[in-house]
Amino acid sequence: MITYRSPWMTDELDMLRATARRFFEEEVAPKADKFRAQHHIDRDVWEKAGELGLLCMSIPEEYGGMGGTFAHEVVVMEEQARICDTTFGFIPGSVNG
C-alpha cells in the first residue's frame, strides 16, 4: 500500500477527496454507459455535484463559487480519473478560465 502524501494535501482536501470518490463511484460510474449513449450527464447528477460542493471550487465565494484553490479542483479531477470517467466532463480550466 502506498502511504505517500503530497505536501500540498491538507485534511480539508482529504475530506473533499473522500466526498468526490464517493460521488464518482456511486453517482457517475454506475451510469457511465447511459451517459455516453445519451451524450450528456443527467441533470440530477450535476445538481448532486453542486450540492456536494464539487463545482466551481476555485471561483471566489462572492461570485457564487466555493472559494477554494486549484488544489481543490485537482483532487476532484484525480478522483474522476481514478474511475476512468470520461462522461462527467469535469474540466475546470474550460469553466474557470
MARLOMAR-393137 format. One record per atom (N, C-alpha, C, O): atom name; residue number from 1; x, y negated, z negated. Coordinates in Angstrom, 1 decimal, always signed. Each point is the difference from the previous one (the first is absolute). Example, Ala and Ser with C-alpha at 12.3 -4.5 7.8 and 13.67 -1.06 7.14 Angstrom:
2
<'N',1,<+13.2,+5.7,-7.8>>
<'CA',1,<-0.9,-1.2,+0.0>>
<'C',1,<+0.9,-1.2,+0.0>>
<'O',1,<+1.0,+0.0,-0.7>>
<'N',2,<-1.4,-1.1,+1.4>>
<'CA',2,<+0.9,-1.1,+0.0>>
<'C',2,<-0.8,-1.1,-0.8>>
<'O',2,<+0.5,-1.1,-0.1>>
//
This chain:
97
<'N',1,<+0.8,+1.2,+0.0>>
<'CA',1,<-0.8,-1.2,+0.0>>
<'C',1,<+0.9,-1.2,+0.0>>
<'O',1,<+1.0,-0.1,-0.7>>
<'N',2,<-1.4,-0.9,+1.5>>
<'CA',2,<+0.8,-1.3,+0.1>>
<'C',2,<-0.4,-0.9,-1.1>>
<'O',2,<-1.2,-0.2,-0.2>>
<'N',3,<+2.1,-0.3,-0.6>>
<'CA',3,<-0.3,-0.9,-1.1>>
<'C',3,<+0.5,-1.4,+0.3>>
<'O',3,<-0.2,-0.8,-0.9>>
<'N',4,<+0.7,+0.5,+2.0>>
<'CA',4,<+0.5,-1.3,+0.3>>
<'C',4,<-1.2,-1.0,+0.0>>
<'O',4,<-1.1,+0.3,+0.6>>
<'N',5,<+1.3,-1.5,-1.1>>
<'CA',5,<-1.0,-1.0,+0.0>>
<'C',5,<+0.7,-1.3,+0.5>>
<'O',5,<+1.0,-0.4,-0.6>>
<'N',6,<-1.5,-0.1,+1.7>>
<'CA',6,<+0.5,-1.2,+0.6>>
<'C',6,<+0.1,-1.1,-1.1>>
<'O',6,<-0.9,-0.2,-0.8>>
<'N',7,<+1.9,-0.7,+0.9>>
<'CA',7,<+0.2,-1.0,-1.0>>
<'C',7,<-1.1,-1.1,+0.1>>
<'O',7,<-0.2,-0.8,-1.0>>
<'N',8,<-0.5,+0.7,+2.1>>
<'CA',8,<-1.0,-1.0,+0.1>>
<'C',8,<-1.4,+0.5,-0.5>>
<'O',8,<-0.9,-0.8,+0.0>>
<'N',9,<+0.8,+2.0,-0.3>>
<'CA',9,<-1.2,+0.6,-0.5>>
<'C',9,<-0.3,-0.5,-1.5>>
<'O',9,<+0.9,-0.2,-0.7>>
<'N',10,<-2.2,+0.0,+0.4>>
<'CA',10,<-0.4,-0.4,-1.3>>
<'C',10,<-1.1,+0.9,-0.5>>
<'O',10,<-0.5,+0.8,+0.8>>
<'N',11,<+0.1,-0.9,-2.0>>
<'CA',11,<-1.1,+0.8,-0.5>>
<'C',11,<-1.3,-0.4,+0.8>>
<'O',11,<-0.8,+0.8,+0.3>>
<'N',12,<+0.6,-2.1,+0.0>>
<'CA',12,<-1.1,-0.5,+0.7>>
<'C',12,<-0.1,+0.7,+1.4>>
<'O',12,<-1.0,+0.4,+0.5>>
<'N',13,<+2.2,-0.3,+0.2>>
<'CA',13,<+0.0,+0.6,+1.3>>
<'C',13,<-0.2,+1.5,-0.1>>
<'O',13,<-0.6,+0.6,+0.9>>
<'N',14,<+1.0,+0.0,-2.0>>
<'CA',14,<-0.2,+1.4,-0.2>>
<'C',14,<-1.5,+0.3,-0.1>>
<'O',14,<-0.6,+1.0,+0.6>>
<'N',15,<-0.1,-1.9,-1.3>>
<'CA',15,<-1.5,+0.1,-0.1>>
<'C',15,<-0.7,-0.2,+1.3>>
<'O',15,<-0.9,+0.7,+0.4>>
<'N',16,<+1.4,-1.6,+0.4>>
<'CA',16,<-0.5,-0.3,+1.3>>
<'C',16,<+0.2,+1.2,+0.9>>
<'O',16,<-0.9,+0.4,+0.7>>
<'N',17,<+2.1,+0.2,-0.8>>
<'CA',17,<+0.3,+1.2,+0.8>>
<'C',17,<-1.0,+1.1,-0.3>>
<'O',17,<-0.5,+0.7,+0.9>>
<'N',18,<+0.2,-0.5,-2.2>>
<'CA',18,<-0.9,+1.1,-0.4>>
<'C',18,<-1.4,-0.3,+0.6>>
<'O',18,<-0.7,+0.9,+0.4>>
<'N',19,<+0.3,-2.1,-0.5>>
<'CA',19,<-1.3,-0.4,+0.6>>
<'C',19,<+0.0,+0.2,+1.5>>
<'O',19,<-1.0,+0.6,+0.5>>
<'N',20,<+2.0,-1.0,+0.2>>
<'CA',20,<+0.1,+0.1,+1.4>>
<'C',20,<+0.0,+1.5,+0.4>>
<'O',20,<-0.6,+0.4,+1.0>>
<'N',21,<+1.4,+0.4,-1.7>>
<'CA',21,<+0.1,+1.4,+0.3>>
<'C',21,<-1.4,+0.7,-0.1>>
<'O',21,<-0.4,+0.7,+0.9>>
<'N',22,<-0.2,-1.0,-2.0>>
<'CA',22,<-1.4,+0.6,-0.2>>
<'C',22,<-0.9,-0.5,+1.1>>
<'O',22,<-0.8,+0.9,+0.5>>
<'N',23,<+0.8,-2.1,-0.1>>
<'CA',23,<-0.8,-0.6,+1.0>>
<'C',23,<+0.2,+0.8,+1.3>>
<'O',23,<-0.9,+0.4,+0.7>>
<'N',24,<+2.2,-0.3,-0.2>>
<'CA',24,<+0.3,+0.6,+1.2>>
<'C',24,<-0.3,+1.5,+0.0>>
<'O',24,<-0.5,+0.5,+1.0>>
<'N',25,<+0.7,+0.2,-2.1>>
<'CA',25,<-0.3,+1.4,-0.1>>
<'C',25,<-1.5,+0.3,+0.0>>
<'O',25,<-0.4,+0.9,+0.6>>
<'N',26,<-0.3,-1.8,-1.3>>
<'CA',26,<-1.5,+0.3,-0.2>>
<'C',26,<-0.9,-0.6,+1.1>>
<'O',26,<-1.0,+0.5,+0.3>>
<'N',27,<+1.4,-1.7,+0.1>>
<'CA',27,<-0.9,-0.8,+0.9>>
<'C',27,<+0.4,+0.0,+1.5>>
<'O',27,<-0.9,-0.1,+0.8>>
<'N',28,<+2.2,+0.3,-0.6>>
<'CA',28,<+0.5,-0.1,+1.4>>
<'C',28,<+0.3,+1.3,+0.6>>
<'O',28,<-0.5,+0.4,+1.1>>
<'N',29,<+1.4,+0.4,-1.7>>
<'CA',29,<+0.5,+1.2,+0.5>>
<'C',29,<-1.2,+1.0,+0.4>>
<'O',29,<+0.1,+0.6,+1.1>>
<'N',30,<-1.1,-0.4,-2.0>>
<'CA',30,<-1.0,+0.9,+0.4>>
<'C',30,<-0.9,-0.4,+1.2>>
<'O',30,<-0.6,+0.8,+0.6>>
<'N',31,<+0.6,-2.1,-0.3>>
<'CA',31,<-0.8,-0.5,+1.1>>
<'C',31,<+0.8,-0.4,+1.2>>
<'O',31,<-0.5,-0.6,+0.9>>
<'N',32,<+1.8,+0.9,-0.9>>
<'CA',32,<+0.9,-0.5,+1.1>>
<'C',32,<-0.4,+0.4,+1.3>>
<'O',32,<+0.0,-0.8,+1.0>>
<'N',33,<-0.5,+2.1,-0.8>>
<'CA',33,<-0.4,+0.4,+1.3>>
<'C',33,<-1.2,-0.7,+0.5>>
<'O',33,<-0.1,-0.4,+1.2>>
<'N',34,<-0.8,+0.1,-2.1>>
<'CA',34,<-1.2,-0.7,+0.3>>
<'C',34,<+0.3,-1.5,+0.5>>
<'O',34,<-0.5,-0.5,+1.0>>
<'N',35,<+1.4,-0.1,-1.8>>
<'CA',35,<+0.4,-1.4,+0.3>>
<'C',35,<+0.7,+0.0,+1.4>>
<'O',35,<-0.2,-1.0,+0.8>>
<'N',36,<+1.1,+2.0,-0.5>>
<'CA',36,<+0.7,+0.0,+1.3>>
<'C',36,<-1.1,+0.1,+1.1>>
<'O',36,<+0.1,-0.6,+1.0>>
<'N',37,<-1.0,+1.5,-1.2>>
<'CA',37,<-1.0,+0.2,+1.0>>
<'C',37,<-0.9,-1.2,+0.3>>
<'O',37,<-0.4,-0.2,+1.2>>
<'N',38,<+0.1,-0.5,-2.2>>
<'CA',38,<-0.9,-1.2,+0.2>>
<'C',38,<+0.8,-1.3,+0.2>>
<'O',38,<-0.6,-1.0,+0.2>>
<'N',39,<+1.9,+1.1,-0.3>>
<'CA',39,<+1.0,-1.1,+0.3>>
<'C',39,<-0.2,-1.2,-1.0>>
<'O',39,<+0.3,-1.1,+0.3>>
<'N',40,<-0.8,+1.4,-1.5>>
<'CA',40,<+0.0,-1.0,-1.1>>
<'C',40,<-0.3,+0.7,-1.3>>
<'O',40,<-0.5,+1.1,-0.1>>
<'N',41,<+0.9,-1.8,-1.0>>
<'CA',41,<-0.3,+0.4,-1.4>>
<'C',41,<-1.4,-0.4,-0.3>>
<'O',41,<-0.4,-1.1,+0.4>>
<'N',42,<-0.3,+1.9,-1.2>>
<'CA',42,<-1.3,-0.4,-0.5>>
<'C',42,<+0.1,-1.2,-0.9>>
<'O',42,<+0.9,-0.2,-0.8>>
<'N',43,<-1.9,-0.6,+0.9>>
<'CA',43,<+0.0,-1.3,-0.8>>
<'C',43,<+0.1,+0.3,-1.5>>
<'O',43,<+0.7,-0.7,-0.7>>
<'N',44,<-1.4,+1.7,+0.2>>
<'CA',44,<+0.1,+0.3,-1.4>>
<'C',44,<+1.4,+0.3,-0.5>>
<'O',44,<+0.3,-0.2,-1.2>>
<'N',45,<+0.5,+0.8,+2.1>>
<'CA',45,<+1.4,+0.3,-0.4>>
<'C',45,<+0.8,-1.3,-0.1>>
<'O',45,<+0.8,-0.2,-1.0>>
<'N',46,<-1.0,-0.8,+1.9>>
<'CA',46,<+0.6,-1.3,-0.1>>
<'C',46,<-0.4,-0.7,-1.3>>
<'O',46,<+0.8,-0.6,-0.7>>
<'N',47,<-2.1,+0.7,+0.4>>
<'CA',47,<-0.6,-0.7,-1.2>>
<'C',47,<+0.7,+0.6,-1.2>>
<'O',47,<+0.3,-0.7,-1.0>>
<'N',48,<-0.2,+2.1,+1.0>>
<'CA',48,<+0.6,+0.6,-1.2>>
<'C',48,<+1.5,-0.4,-0.1>>
<'O',48,<+0.4,-0.3,-1.2>>
<'N',49,<+0.3,+0.2,+2.3>>
<'CA',49,<+1.4,-0.5,-0.1>>
<'C',49,<+0.0,-1.4,-0.6>>
<'O',49,<+0.9,-0.3,-0.8>>
<'N',50,<-1.8,-0.6,+1.2>>
<'CA',50,<-0.1,-1.3,-0.6>>
<'C',50,<-0.3,+0.0,-1.4>>
<'O',50,<+0.6,-0.7,-0.8>>
<'N',51,<-1.5,+1.5,+0.3>>
<'CA',51,<-0.4,+0.1,-1.4>>
<'C',51,<+1.2,+0.5,-0.8>>
<'O',51,<+0.1,-0.4,-1.2>>
<'N',52,<+0.7,+1.2,+1.8>>
<'CA',52,<+1.2,+0.5,-0.8>>
<'C',52,<+1.2,-0.9,+0.1>>
<'O',52,<+1.0,+0.2,-0.6>>
<'N',53,<-1.2,-1.3,+1.3>>
<'CA',53,<+1.1,-1.0,+0.1>>
<'C',53,<+1.1,+0.4,+1.0>>
<'O',53,<+1.1,-0.5,-0.2>>
<'N',54,<-1.4,+1.3,+1.2>>
<'CA',54,<+1.0,+0.4,+0.9>>
<'C',54,<+0.1,-0.8,+1.3>>
<'O',54,<+0.8,+0.3,+0.9>>
<'N',55,<-1.6,-1.4,-0.8>>
<'CA',55,<+0.0,-0.8,+1.1>>
<'C',55,<+0.5,-1.4,-0.4>>
<'O',55,<-0.2,-0.5,-1.1>>
<'N',56,<+0.8,-0.2,+2.1>>
<'CA',56,<+0.5,-1.4,-0.2>>
<'C',56,<+0.8,-0.2,-1.3>>
<'O',56,<-0.1,-1.0,-0.7>>
<'N',57,<+1.0,+2.0,+0.4>>
<'CA',57,<+0.7,+0.0,-1.2>>
<'C',57,<+1.0,-1.2,-0.1>>
<'O',57,<+0.2,-0.5,-1.1>>
<'N',58,<+0.5,+0.2,+2.2>>
<'CA',58,<+1.0,-1.1,-0.1>>
<'C',58,<-0.5,-1.4,+0.3>>
<'O',58,<+0.7,-0.9,+0.1>>
<'N',59,<-2.0,+0.8,+0.1>>
<'CA',59,<-0.6,-1.3,+0.2>>
<'C',59,<-0.3,-0.6,-1.3>>
<'O',59,<-0.6,+0.6,-0.9>>
<'N',60,<+0.9,-1.9,+0.7>>
<'CA',60,<-0.2,-0.7,-1.3>>
<'C',60,<-1.5,+0.1,-0.4>>
<'O',60,<-0.9,+0.0,+0.8>>
<'N',61,<+0.7,+0.1,-2.1>>
<'CA',61,<-1.4,+0.1,-0.5>>
<'C',61,<-0.8,-1.2,+0.4>>
<'O',61,<-1.2,+0.1,+0.2>>
<'N',62,<+1.7,-1.3,-0.2>>
<'CA',62,<-0.8,-1.2,+0.4>>
<'C',62,<-0.5,+0.1,+1.4>>
<'O',62,<-0.9,-0.8,+0.4>>
<'N',63,<+1.4,+1.7,+0.4>>
<'CA',63,<-0.5,+0.2,+1.4>>
<'C',63,<-0.8,+1.3,+0.1>>
<'O',63,<-0.3,+0.5,+1.1>>
<'N',64,<+0.0,+0.1,-2.2>>
<'CA',64,<-0.8,+1.2,+0.0>>
<'C',64,<+0.7,+1.3,-0.1>>
<'O',64,<-0.6,+1.1,+0.1>>
<'N',65,<+1.9,-1.2,-0.2>>
<'CA',65,<+0.8,+1.3,+0.0>>
<'C',65,<+0.3,+0.4,-1.4>>
<'O',65,<-0.6,-0.4,-1.0>>
<'N',66,<+1.4,+1.4,+0.9>>
<'CA',66,<+0.3,+0.6,-1.3>>
<'C',66,<+1.2,-0.7,-0.8>>
<'O',66,<+0.2,+0.3,-1.2>>
<'N',67,<+0.5,-1.1,+1.9>>
<'CA',67,<+1.1,-0.7,-0.6>>
<'C',67,<+1.3,+0.8,-0.3>>
<'O',67,<+0.8,-0.4,-0.8>>
<'N',68,<-0.7,+1.5,+1.5>>
<'CA',68,<+1.2,+0.9,-0.2>>
<'C',68,<+1.1,-0.4,+0.9>>
<'O',68,<+0.1,-1.1,+0.5>>
<'N',69,<+0.8,+2.0,-0.3>>
<'CA',69,<+1.2,-0.2,+0.8>>
<'C',69,<+0.0,+1.0,+1.1>>
<'O',69,<-0.8,+0.9,+0.1>>
<'N',70,<+1.9,-1.0,+0.8>>
<'CA',70,<+0.1,+1.0,+1.0>>
<'C',70,<+0.3,+1.4,-0.6>>
<'O',70,<-0.4,+1.0,+0.7>>
<'N',71,<+0.9,-0.9,-1.9>>
<'CA',71,<+0.2,+1.3,-0.6>>
<'C',71,<-1.3,+0.7,-0.2>>
<'O',71,<-0.1,+1.2,+0.1>>
<'N',72,<-1.0,-1.9,-0.4>>
<'CA',72,<-1.3,+0.6,-0.2>>
<'C',72,<-0.4,+0.6,+1.4>>
<'O',72,<-0.6,+1.1,+0.0>>
<'N',73,<+0.8,-1.9,+1.0>>
<'CA',73,<-0.4,+0.5,+1.4>>
<'C',73,<+0.8,+1.3,+0.3>>
<'O',73,<-0.5,+1.0,+0.5>>
<'N',74,<+1.8,-1.0,-0.8>>
<'CA',74,<+0.9,+1.1,+0.3>>
<'C',74,<-0.5,+1.3,-0.8>>
<'O',74,<+0.0,+1.1,+0.6>>
<'N',75,<-0.3,-1.2,-1.8>>
<'CA',75,<-0.5,+1.1,-0.8>>
<'C',75,<-1.2,+0.7,+0.7>>
<'O',75,<-0.1,+1.2,+0.1>>
<'N',76,<-0.9,-2.0,+0.3>>
<'CA',76,<-1.1,+0.5,+0.7>>
<'C',76,<+0.3,+0.6,+1.4>>
<'O',76,<-0.5,+1.1,+0.3>>
<'N',77,<+1.4,-1.7,+0.4>>
<'CA',77,<+0.5,+0.6,+1.3>>
<'C',77,<+0.7,+1.3,-0.2>>
<'O',77,<-0.2,+0.9,+0.8>>
<'N',78,<+1.0,-0.8,-1.9>>
<'CA',78,<+0.7,+1.3,-0.3>>
<'C',78,<-1.0,+1.1,-0.2>>
<'O',78,<+0.1,+1.1,+0.4>>
<'N',79,<-1.2,-1.4,-1.2>>
<'CA',79,<-1.0,+1.0,-0.3>>
<'C',79,<-0.8,+0.4,+1.3>>
<'O',79,<-0.4,+1.1,+0.1>>
<'N',80,<+0.2,-2.1,+0.7>>
<'CA',80,<-0.7,+0.3,+1.3>>
<'C',80,<+0.9,+0.9,+0.8>>
<'O',80,<-0.5,+1.0,+0.6>>
<'N',81,<+1.8,-1.3,-0.5>>
<'CA',81,<+0.9,+0.8,+0.8>>
<'C',81,<+0.1,+1.4,-0.6>>
<'O',81,<+0.2,+1.0,+0.7>>
<'N',82,<-0.2,-0.9,-2.0>>
<'CA',82,<+0.1,+1.3,-0.7>>
<'C',82,<-1.0,+1.0,+0.5>>
<'O',82,<+0.3,+1.2,+0.1>>
<'N',83,<-1.5,-1.6,+0.2>>
<'CA',83,<-1.0,+0.9,+0.5>>
<'C',83,<-0.1,+0.0,+1.5>>
<'O',83,<-0.9,+0.6,+0.6>>
<'N',84,<+1.9,-1.3,+0.0>>
<'CA',84,<+0.1,-0.1,+1.5>>
<'C',84,<-1.3,-0.6,+0.6>>
<'O',84,<-0.4,+0.5,+1.1>>
<'N',85,<-0.1,-1.4,-1.7>>
<'CA',85,<-1.3,-0.6,+0.5>>
<'C',85,<+0.3,-1.1,+1.0>>
<'O',85,<+0.9,-0.8,-0.1>>
<'N',86,<-1.6,+0.9,+1.2>>
<'CA',86,<+0.1,-1.0,+1.1>>
<'C',86,<-1.4,-0.6,+0.3>>
<'O',86,<-0.1,-0.8,+0.9>>
<'N',87,<-0.9,+1.2,-1.7>>
<'CA',87,<-1.3,-0.5,+0.3>>
<'C',87,<-0.4,-1.3,-0.8>>
<'O',87,<-0.8,-0.8,+0.5>>
<'N',88,<+1.4,+0.6,-1.7>>
<'CA',88,<-0.4,-1.1,-0.8>>
<'C',88,<+0.5,-1.3,+0.6>>
<'O',88,<-0.6,-1.1,-0.2>>
<'N',89,<+1.7,+1.1,+0.9>>
<'CA',89,<+0.5,-1.2,+0.7>>
<'C',89,<+0.4,-1.1,-0.9>>
<'O',89,<-0.1,-1.2,+0.3>>
<'N',90,<+0.8,+1.6,-1.4>>
<'CA',90,<+0.4,-1.0,-0.9>>
<'C',90,<+1.4,-0.5,+0.4>>
<'O',90,<+1.0,+0.6,-0.3>>
<'N',91,<-1.0,-1.8,+0.9>>
<'CA',91,<+1.3,-0.6,+0.4>>
<'C',91,<-0.1,-1.4,-0.5>>
<'O',91,<-0.5,-0.9,+0.7>>
<'N',92,<+1.1,+0.6,-1.9>>
<'CA',92,<-0.1,-1.3,-0.6>>
<'C',92,<+0.6,-1.1,+0.8>>
<'O',92,<-0.4,-1.1,+0.0>>
<'N',93,<+1.5,+1.4,+0.8>>
<'CA',93,<+0.6,-1.0,+0.8>>
<'C',93,<-1.0,-0.6,+1.0>>
<'O',93,<+0.1,-1.2,+0.3>>
<'N',94,<-1.0,+2.0,+0.2>>
<'CA',94,<-0.9,-0.5,+1.0>>
<'C',94,<-1.2,-0.8,-0.6>>
<'O',94,<-0.7,-0.7,+0.6>>
<'N',95,<+0.6,+0.9,-1.9>>
<'CA',95,<-1.1,-0.6,-0.7>>
<'C',95,<+0.5,-1.3,-0.8>>
<'O',95,<-0.7,-1.0,+0.1>>
<'N',96,<+1.8,+1.1,-0.7>>
<'CA',96,<+0.5,-1.0,-0.8>>
<'C',96,<+1.0,-1.0,+0.7>>
<'O',96,<+0.3,-1.0,-0.5>>
<'N',97,<+0.1,+1.4,+1.7>>
<'CA',97,<+0.9,-0.9,+0.8>>
<'C',97,<+1.4,+0.2,-0.4>>
<'O',97,<+0.8,-0.7,+0.5>>
//
